Amino acid sequence: MSELRIRAKELDGADELAGKRAEFVLDTASDGASGTAGVYLDGNSLGALPAAVPARVADVVARQWGELRIRSWTESGWWTAPERIGDRIAPLVGAAAGQIVVGDSTSVNVFKAVVGAVRLTRLADPGRDEIVVDATTFPTDGYIAESAARMTGCTLRPVTPDRVPGVLGERTAAVLLNHVDYRSGRLHDLPALTAAVHAAGARVVWDLCHSAGALPVGLDGHGVDLAVGCTYKYLNGGPGSPAYLYVREELQDRFDSPLPGWNSHAEPFGMRPEYEPAPGALRGRVGTPDILSMLALEAALDVWDGVSVEQVRAKSLALTDFFLECVAAYVPDGRVECLTPLAHGERGSQIALRCPDAGDVMRRLIGRGVVGDFRHPDVLRFGFTPLYLGFADVERAARVLAEVLTADGD
């Protein structure tokens, strides 16, 4: 047995989060060459299924919907689910209760947040007419920012995050940034960038899709204005599970959502023609909540019981460090290039490797039971979810990657 495989076994033996693995349904497919279970490294796209979810969803369908029917809006707590589940997510992103509402997609919440941020800024300075957006952002965020700019009469200014402080000025109304770059796994400096935006008199919106549930965020502590995030990655809420919107408490009475709906009305069942926003984070709601997926998410969040984000971050860094060490030891020199920063303060919970034939390499990795993903044109992405990944998984993934790449060179 190699030295790295021995170390992996020792690290797994000392892992304080190792017991969490049993709370997930994991791939049992095996690699024919080794007979070992598959390794799932795509939790940064879709988290694994928490084992408690199927029974909870079955109860929602059979009893709450099937038997109680409309009574479940009150008796089963359906009506309060968006804010109740928001309060469960809050500690994972460093927020106090009452500031997060769950519902709609990430894209819809980005739209609410960006337009809302512009409107908040213009309350004090109506002349501001520029939205700054991360030029390397996930495409949808860019599309939404462009639409929000048209709606608010702003110009859109795409720049890379490192250039943001230098372009802020008296025209800046809102800034939309990603906490972690989805391609490279680079972690951006949320505290410093938030402070720079505020110093310029503008509001900031953070997209937390690739950081929530993987590392500390500190929304309250760093004075973030608004934030959005999905729940199907590191929060394991399931495919298409609802996203969330954070509105800082002191801004809530001035938050003017561009999508007012009956669910965000102060008297939703009053059916009044005039709109009056509900108090607090509730004004971030729009229409009827998607109850089935929302309650699946609520069940999925049980895996966080007894776990701190700090524990998860420490293991994430240890896993990614070990993976890079194994790649360096196993993979032929020059075959891959790491795009993810080596510095812990600049790394999310994924490793991105550049490889000329990345699409074909990933296809063969998946065939061997190592599941990551491919991003056009030449990036292999590997996501590390500490709640269900171990060091033996990481060592095996790097070893199989080396075998696939070595076979290419034969």
KOLDREN-552730 format. One line per field, with one value per residue (C-alpha): residue number from 1; residue in one letter; x, y, z. Coordinates in Angstrom, 1 decimal, always signed. Layout:
# KOLDREN-552730
resi	c(NUM ...)
resn	c(A ...)
px	c(X ...)
py	c(Y ...)
pz	c(Z ...)
This chain:
# KOLDREN-552730
resi	c(1 2 3 4 5 6 7 8 9 10 11 12 13 14 15 16 17 18 19 20 21 22 23 24 25 26 27 28 29 30 31 32 33 34 35 36 37 38 39 40 41 42 43 44 45 46 47 48 49 50 51 52 53 54 55 56 57 58 59 60 61 62 63 64 65 66 67 68 69 70 71 72 73 74 75 76 77 78 79 80 81 82 83 84 85 86 87 88 89 90 91 92 93 94 95 96 97 98 99 100 101 102 103 104 105 106 107 108 109 110 111 112 113 114 115 116 117 118 119 120 121 122 123 124 125 126 127 128 129 130 131 132 133 134 135 136 137 138 139 140 141 142 143 144 145 146 147 148 149 150 151 152 153 154 155 156 157 158 159 160 161 162 163 164 165 166 167 168 169 170 171 172 173 174 175 176 177 178 179 180 181 182 183 184 185 186 187 188 189 190 191 192 193 194 195 196 197 198 199 200 201 202 203 204 205 206 207 208 209 210 211 212 213 214 215 216 217 218 219 220 221 222 223 224 225 226 227 228 229 230 231 232 233 234 235 236 237 238 239 240 241 242 243 244 245 246 247 248 249 250 251 252 253 254 255 256 257 258 259 260 261 262 263 264 265 266 267 268 269 270 271 272 273 274 275 276 277 278 279 280 281 282 283 284 285 286 287 288 289 290 291 292 293 294 295 296 297 298 299 300 301 302 303 304 305 306 307 308 309 310 311 312 313 314 315 316 317 318 319 320 321 322 323 324 325 326 327 328 329 330 331 332 333 334 335 336 337 338 339 340 341 342 343 344 345 346 347 348 349 350 351 352 353 354 355 356 357 358 359 360 361 362 363 364 365 366 367 368 369 370 371 372 373 374 375 376 377 378 379 380 381 382 383 384 385 386 387 388 389 390 391 392 393 394 395 396 397 398 399 400 401 402 403 404 405 406 407 408 409 410)
resn	c(M S E L R I R A K E L D G A D E L A G K R A E F V L D T A S D G A S G T A G V Y L D G N S L G A L P A A V P A R V A D V V A R Q W G E L R I R S W T E S G W W T A P E R I G D R I A P L V G A A A G Q I V V G D S T S V N V F K A V V G A V R L T R L A D P G R D E I V V D A T T F P T D G Y I A E S A A R M T G C T L R P V T P D R V P G V L G E R T A A V L L N H V D Y R S G R L H D L P A L T A A V H A A G A R V V W D L C H S A G A L P V G L D G H G V D L A V G C T Y K Y L N G G P G S P A Y L Y V R E E L Q D R F D S P L P G W N S H A E P F G M R P E Y E P A P G A L R G R V G T P D I L S M L A L E A A L D V W D G V S V E Q V R A K S L A L T D F F L E C V A A Y V P D G R V E C L T P L A H G E R G S Q I A L R C P D A G D V M R R L I G R G V V G D F R H P D V L R F G F T P L Y L G F A D V E R A A R V L A E V L T A D G D)
px	c(+0.0 +1.4 +2.4 -0.5 -3.0 -1.8 -2.0 -5.5 -6.6 -5.0 -6.6 -10.0 -9.5 -9.0 -11.8 -14.4 -16.9 -16.5 -19.8 -21.8 -21.1 -23.7 -26.4 -26.2 -27.1 -23.9 -22.9 -22.4 -21.2 -17.6 -14.6 -14.1 -10.4 -10.4 -13.8 -14.1 -17.1 -17.4 -16.3 -18.7 -16.9 -19.7 -21.4 -20.6 -23.2 -25.7 -25.2 -25.8 -29.1 -29.4 -30.8 -33.6 -35.2 -37.2 -39.3 -39.9 -41.0 -43.2 -45.0 -45.5 -47.0 -49.1 -50.2 -49.9 -51.1 -53.0 -54.9 -54.7 -54.8 -55.4 -55.3 -51.5 -51.0 -51.6 -51.5 -48.3 -46.6 -46.5 -47.3 -44.3 -41.8 -40.0 -38.9 -38.6 -36.2 -34.4 -33.7 -32.1 -29.8 -28.9 -26.2 -24.5 -23.9 -23.3 -26.7 -29.1 -32.6 -35.3 -33.1 -33.5 -36.5 -36.4 -38.2 -37.9 -34.7 -31.3 -31.9 -35.2 -33.5 -30.6 -33.1 -34.9 -31.6 -29.9 -32.9 -33.6 -30.0 -30.2 -33.5 -31.9 -28.9 -31.1 -33.1 -30.0 -28.6 -31.1 -28.5 -26.5 -26.9 -24.3 -24.3 -21.0 -21.0 -18.3 -17.2 -16.3 -19.7 -21.9 -23.7 -27.2 -26.0 -24.7 -27.9 -30.0 -27.7 -28.0 -31.8 -31.8 -29.7 -32.2 -35.1 -33.5 -32.0 -28.5 -25.4 -23.8 -20.0 -18.5 -15.1 -13.1 -13.4 -9.8 -10.6 -13.8 -12.3 -10.7 -14.0 -16.3 -17.4 -20.2 -22.2 -22.1 -25.5 -25.0 -22.4 -23.1 -20.3 -19.7 -18.1 -16.4 -15.7 -17.6 -14.9 -11.7 -12.8 -11.2 -12.5 -13.0 -12.4 -16.0 -15.0 -12.7 -14.9 -18.0 -16.2 -15.0 -18.5 -19.9 -17.1 -18.2 -21.8 -23.3 -24.9 -23.5 -25.1 -23.2 -24.0 -23.2 -24.0 -20.5 -19.7 -22.8 -22.3 -18.6 -17.0 -17.8 -19.5 -20.1 -23.0 -23.9 -20.3 -19.1 -22.1 -23.4 -26.5 -28.1 -27.2 -28.6 -27.8 -28.9 -29.5 -28.8 -25.0 -23.3 -26.7 -27.9 -31.5 -32.1 -32.4 -34.1 -34.5 -35.5 -33.0 -32.9 -32.6 -30.9 -31.9 -29.9 -32.2 -31.7 -32.5 -35.7 -38.1 -36.7 -36.3 -38.5 -38.8 -39.3 -41.5 -44.2 -46.6 -49.5 -47.2 -45.2 -48.3 -48.8 -52.3 -52.0 -55.5 -57.0 -56.9 -56.7 -55.8 -53.3 -49.9 -48.6 -45.3 -45.0 -42.6 -39.1 -37.6 -41.1 -41.3 -38.8 -41.5 -43.5 -46.0 -47.1 -44.1 -43.0 -43.8 -42.6 -39.0 -39.0 -39.8 -37.3 -34.7 -35.9 -35.3 -31.9 -30.7 -30.9 -27.5 -26.1 -27.2 -24.1 -21.8 -20.2 -19.2 -15.7 -15.3 -16.5 -14.0 -11.1 -11.8 -12.4 -9.0 -7.4 -9.2 -8.3 -4.7 -4.4 -6.0 -3.4 -0.6 -1.9 -2.3 +1.3 +2.5 +0.5 -0.2 +2.5 +4.3 +2.7 -0.5 -2.7 -2.6 -4.2 -6.4 -7.5 -5.4 -3.1 -3.5 -6.2 -7.6 -8.2 -9.6 -13.2 -14.2 -13.3 -10.3 -10.2 -7.6 -6.9 -6.5 -6.5 -8.9 -10.9 -14.2 -13.0 -11.0 -14.0 -16.1 -13.6 -13.3 -17.0 -16.8 -14.4 -16.7 -15.0 -17.7 -16.6 -17.7 -16.3 -16.5 -15.9 -13.4 -10.7 -11.6 -12.0 -13.9 -13.8 -16.1 -15.3 -18.2 -16.7 -19.9 -19.7 -16.2 -13.2 -9.5 -9.5 -12.0 -9.7 -6.6 -8.5 -9.8 -6.3 -5.0 -7.7 -7.2 -3.5 -4.3 -6.7 -4.1 -1.3 -3.4 -3.7 +0.1 +0.6)
py	c(+0.0 +3.4 +6.0 +8.3 +5.5 +4.8 +8.5 +8.7 +5.9 +7.6 +11.0 +9.3 +7.7 +11.1 +12.8 +14.3 +14.6 +11.0 +9.9 +12.3 +10.1 +7.6 +10.3 +10.4 +8.0 +7.6 +5.9 +2.2 +1.7 +0.3 +0.5 -2.9 -2.7 -2.0 -3.2 +0.0 +2.3 +5.3 +8.8 +11.6 +14.9 +16.9 +18.2 +21.7 +21.1 +18.8 +17.6 +14.0 +12.9 +13.0 +9.6 +11.2 +13.0 +10.3 +9.4 +13.0 +13.8 +10.7 +12.0 +15.4 +13.8 +11.0 +12.6 +16.3 +16.6 +13.3 +13.5 +17.0 +18.7 +22.4 +22.2 +21.7 +25.3 +25.9 +22.5 +21.4 +24.8 +25.2 +28.9 +29.7 +27.4 +30.2 +32.1 +29.0 +27.3 +30.7 +30.8 +27.3 +28.5 +31.7 +30.3 +28.6 +32.0 +34.0 +35.7 +36.2 +35.0 +37.0 +38.1 +35.2 +34.0 +30.8 +30.6 +31.1 +30.4 +31.9 +33.9 +35.4 +36.3 +37.9 +40.1 +41.1 +41.8 +43.9 +46.0 +46.4 +47.4 +50.1 +51.4 +51.5 +53.5 +56.0 +56.8 +58.7 +59.6 +59.5 +60.3 +57.1 +55.1 +52.4 +48.7 +47.0 +43.2 +40.5 +40.0 +36.3 +35.6 +32.6 +33.6 +33.9 +36.5 +38.6 +38.2 +39.2 +42.2 +43.4 +43.2 +45.0 +47.7 +48.3 +48.3 +50.8 +53.0 +52.1 +51.3 +47.9 +47.8 +44.3 +44.1 +41.4 +41.4 +42.5 +45.7 +46.5 +49.0 +51.0 +51.5 +52.5 +56.1 +58.6 +56.9 +53.4 +52.3 +48.5 +45.9 +42.1 +39.7 +36.0 +34.8 +31.9 +31.7 +28.8 +27.9 +28.2 +27.9 +31.2 +32.7 +36.5 +38.8 +39.5 +41.7 +44.0 +44.3 +44.9 +47.7 +49.2 +49.3 +50.9 +53.5 +54.5 +55.0 +52.0 +48.7 +45.2 +41.9 +38.7 +35.4 +32.6 +29.6 +28.1 +29.1 +28.6 +25.3 +25.0 +27.9 +30.7 +33.7 +36.2 +38.2 +40.1 +40.5 +42.0 +44.3 +42.7 +44.4 +41.6 +38.1 +35.2 +31.6 +28.2 +25.2 +22.2 +22.3 +22.2 +22.4 +19.2 +20.3 +18.3 +19.2 +22.6 +23.1 +26.7 +29.5 +32.1 +35.9 +37.7 +41.3 +42.9 +43.8 +47.5 +47.7 +45.6 +48.5 +50.2 +47.1 +47.7 +44.4 +44.6 +41.5 +42.3 +39.3 +38.3 +36.3 +39.4 +41.5 +42.7 +41.1 +38.3 +37.1 +40.5 +40.4 +44.2 +45.9 +48.2 +46.6 +47.0 +45.2 +42.8 +43.7 +42.2 +39.7 +38.5 +41.2 +39.1 +36.5 +36.6 +33.8 +30.5 +28.6 +25.4 +23.2 +19.8 +20.9 +23.3 +20.7 +18.3 +21.0 +21.4 +17.7 +17.9 +20.6 +18.1 +16.8 +20.1 +19.2 +19.3 +20.6 +24.0 +25.7 +26.1 +22.3 +22.0 +24.6 +23.0 +19.6 +21.2 +22.8 +19.5 +17.5 +19.9 +20.1 +16.3 +16.0 +18.5 +16.5 +13.3 +14.8 +16.1 +12.6 +10.5 +12.6 +12.9 +16.3 +18.9 +16.9 +19.2 +22.7 +23.8 +26.9 +27.1 +29.3 +27.4 +29.9 +28.9 +32.4 +32.4 +28.9 +27.7 +24.0 +22.9 +22.2 +23.1 +21.5 +22.6 +19.7 +19.9 +16.9 +17.6 +16.5 +13.1 +12.7 +13.4 +11.0 +8.2 +9.2 +8.9 +5.5 +4.5 +5.8 +9.1 +11.7 +15.3 +17.7 +19.4 +23.1 +24.2 +24.3 +22.6 +22.5 +19.5 +20.5 +18.5 +19.6 +18.6 +18.2 +17.5 +16.1 +13.0 +12.8 +11.2 +11.2 +7.7 +9.0 +11.9 +9.6 +7.2 +10.1 +11.4 +7.9 +7.1 +10.5 +9.6 +6.2 +7.7 +10.4 +7.8 +5.6 +8.7 +8.9 +5.2)
pz	c(+0.0 -1.0 +1.6 +0.5 +0.9 +4.4 +5.3 +3.9 +6.2 +9.2 +8.3 +8.0 +11.4 +13.0 +11.1 +13.6 +10.8 +9.5 +11.2 +9.0 +6.0 +7.1 +6.9 +3.1 +0.3 -1.6 -4.9 -4.5 -8.1 -8.1 -10.3 -11.9 -11.4 -7.7 -6.5 -4.4 -4.2 -6.4 -5.4 -5.8 -6.4 -7.9 -4.8 -6.0 -8.7 -6.9 -3.4 -2.4 -1.0 +2.8 +3.9 +6.0 +3.1 +1.3 +4.3 +5.2 +1.6 +1.6 +4.7 +3.0 +0.0 +1.6 +4.9 +4.7 +1.1 +0.8 +4.1 +5.6 +2.2 +2.5 +6.3 +6.0 +5.2 +8.9 +10.7 +9.0 +8.9 +5.1 +5.2 +7.5 +5.7 +3.8 +6.9 +9.1 +6.7 +6.2 +9.9 +9.6 +6.8 +8.6 +10.9 +8.0 +6.3 +9.5 +9.8 +12.7 +12.4 +10.6 +7.6 +5.2 +3.2 +1.1 -2.2 -6.0 -7.9 -7.6 -10.8 -9.5 -6.2 -7.9 -9.8 -6.6 -4.9 -7.6 -8.4 -4.6 -4.1 -6.7 -5.2 -1.7 -2.9 -4.8 -1.6 -0.5 -3.9 -6.8 -9.5 -9.2 -12.5 -12.7 -11.8 -11.4 -12.0 -11.8 -15.4 -14.6 -13.0 -13.8 -17.0 -15.5 -13.0 -15.9 -17.8 -14.8 -14.0 -17.6 -17.4 -14.0 -15.5 -18.3 -15.9 -13.6 -16.3 -15.3 -17.3 -16.7 -16.0 -16.0 -14.3 -12.6 -8.8 -8.3 -10.3 -8.4 -5.9 -8.6 -10.6 -7.8 -7.7 -7.4 -10.2 -8.6 -7.3 -6.8 -7.1 -7.8 -6.9 -6.5 -3.3 -5.1 -8.8 -10.2 -12.8 -10.8 -7.2 -6.3 -3.1 -3.3 -0.4 +0.8 +3.8 +1.8 -1.2 +0.9 +2.7 -0.6 -2.0 +1.2 +1.2 -2.3 -1.0 -2.9 -2.0 -2.5 -3.5 -2.9 -4.7 -2.2 -4.4 -4.2 -0.6 +1.6 +3.4 +2.5 +4.4 +6.8 +5.1 +7.9 +6.3 +9.5 +10.7 +7.5 +6.9 +3.7 +2.3 +0.3 -0.6 -2.6 -2.9 -4.0 -1.8 -4.0 -3.8 -0.4 +1.4 -0.3 -0.9 -4.1 -7.8 -8.2 -4.5 -3.7 -3.3 -0.6 -0.2 +2.6 +3.4 +6.2 +9.1 +9.1 +5.4 +5.5 +6.0 +2.9 +0.7 -2.4 -4.2 -8.0 -7.7 -5.2 -4.9 -2.7 -0.5 +0.4 +1.2 +4.8 +4.6 +2.0 +2.5 +2.5 -1.4 -1.5 -4.8 -3.2 -2.3 +1.2 +1.8 +4.8 +7.5 +7.7 +5.3 +4.3 +1.7 -0.2 -0.9 -4.1 -4.9 -3.4 -2.0 -3.8 -0.8 -1.9 -2.7 +0.2 +2.8 +1.2 +1.8 +5.4 +5.9 +4.2 +6.6 +9.5 +8.5 +9.9 +13.5 +15.7 +12.9 +12.7 +9.4 +10.9 +11.2 +7.6 +6.4 +8.2 +6.6 +3.2 +3.2 +4.4 +1.7 -1.1 +0.2 +0.2 -3.3 -4.7 -3.0 -4.5 -7.9 -7.7 -6.7 -9.2 -12.3 -15.0 -14.9 -17.2 -17.9 -15.8 -14.6 -11.3 -11.8 -8.1 -5.8 -3.4 -0.7 +1.8 +2.0 -1.7 -2.1 -2.0 -1.7 -5.2 -7.3 -11.0 -13.2 -16.8 -19.2 -23.0 -23.4 -20.3 -21.7 -22.7 -19.5 -17.3 -19.3 -18.6 -14.9 -14.5 -16.2 -13.5 -10.7 -10.0 -10.7 -11.1 -14.0 -17.1 -17.9 -21.5 -23.0 -20.8 -17.1 -14.8 -11.7 -8.5 -5.6 -2.0 +0.4 +3.8 +5.3 +3.1 +1.6 +3.2 +2.5 +1.0 -1.5 -2.4 -2.7 -5.0 -7.2 -7.8 -8.5 -11.0 -12.6 -13.0 -14.5 -17.0 -18.0 -18.2 -20.5 -22.7 -23.0 -24.0)
